[in-house]
């Protein structure tokens, strides 16, 4: 090929690459940048003239450049990488989410002469994801499940009232978040919200913690100390794990709710209180009331408005939303660049029953964020106890979204013993939608 025809070929190649919406750059065997298209300039805010001849790590500045370079993996193994999510720093110092794909660059004789990487700006996708999450966020509580959305719809009215509220749910379901939402929406929002764990302290300490004490009430009581009711004056007190409260303290709390006054430990005079009470328990409070462990008259006082929070296993459609939320949170806390979670790892999350609920999920993501340096969280980053022994239950890489949906519906049907209405309720979809999907995927 003559120099003239070679020049024409280069011009033609440049013209084609500059018409491509994705960024494209190539490197030689010394990792020097040999081409850089117009989209690459726009996404990175670095001109072609600045990029050509420089090592790609100086130009691209991705979070994977140091240890997990996608192009290096392809150059070493010959295996192409498709749509790996990463972040880059632009020439203007802006952090931009992108996905990269890599391939070997060969000459006419099939010899490797370098590598090519294409990358796509995911800023708009990221903004859409954040907007979607905002739609499913209510006072810092994230959910798109039907049962939780129904609870969300009642919270403003509950908050406006002065009634005592009882929140029932397993540990880790977000009872305190609901209490904070009620307080934040109420006329008392300018007042304090004071939380007390009734199951964490023995009787004598809990009594003084709630009602305070006067000087001389016991040996070390050298001066008066206000209790949580005094601190919460004009606001809200959140009594968590109220089902663990002793019968003796239940009597004292009942008097506070009936008379709106209390006597500090060692005191002789009653103190008026203007505090709204929100109680919570992870116990079957109806059962312990029938058994006599919890006073019936106190139960009636706190059970004016009851909110029952579903376990995470009953709102599995929220798992992807919560995973994304916690990944973003730990990225900010630890300065990480984790882009998301692999399909295989997400399949493990969807199948897990989450006995510790949202708190357990948060802990698992924290664990994974420590082990995962960047890119995607994979199965190897998860705690061993979370991964099922039968790895065949995990969808293989390359499983399509439709295949995962079909698998998810089939598992939900099994959990609900084939009952369509119960399955639709768990999945948060209409029963007619479930019928249509069953027919579409040929699920027996």
Buried (B, 14 or more C-beta within 10 A) or exposed (E): EEEEEEEEEEEEEBEEBBEEEBBBBBBBEEBBBBBBBBBBBEBBBBEBEBBBEBEBBEBBBBBBBEEBBBBBBBBEEEEEBEEBBBBBBBBEEEEBBBBBBBBBBEEEEEEEBBBBBBBBBBEEEBEEBEEEBEEBBBBEBBBBBBBBEEBBEEBBEBBEBEEBBBBBBBBBBBBBBBBBBBBBBBEBEEBBBBBBBBBEBEEEEBBBBBBBBBEEBEEEBEEBBBBBBBBBBEBBBBBBBBBBBBEEBBEBBBBBBEEEEBBBBBBEEEBEBEBBBBBBBBBEBEEBBEEEBBBEEBBEBBBBBEBEBBBBBBBBBBBBBBBBBBBBBBBEEEEBBBBBBBBBBBBBBBBBEBEBBBBBBBBBBBBBBEEBBBBBBBBEBBEEEBBEEEEEEBBEEEBEEEBBBBBBBBBBBEBBEEEEEBBBBBBBBEBEEBEEBBEEBEEE
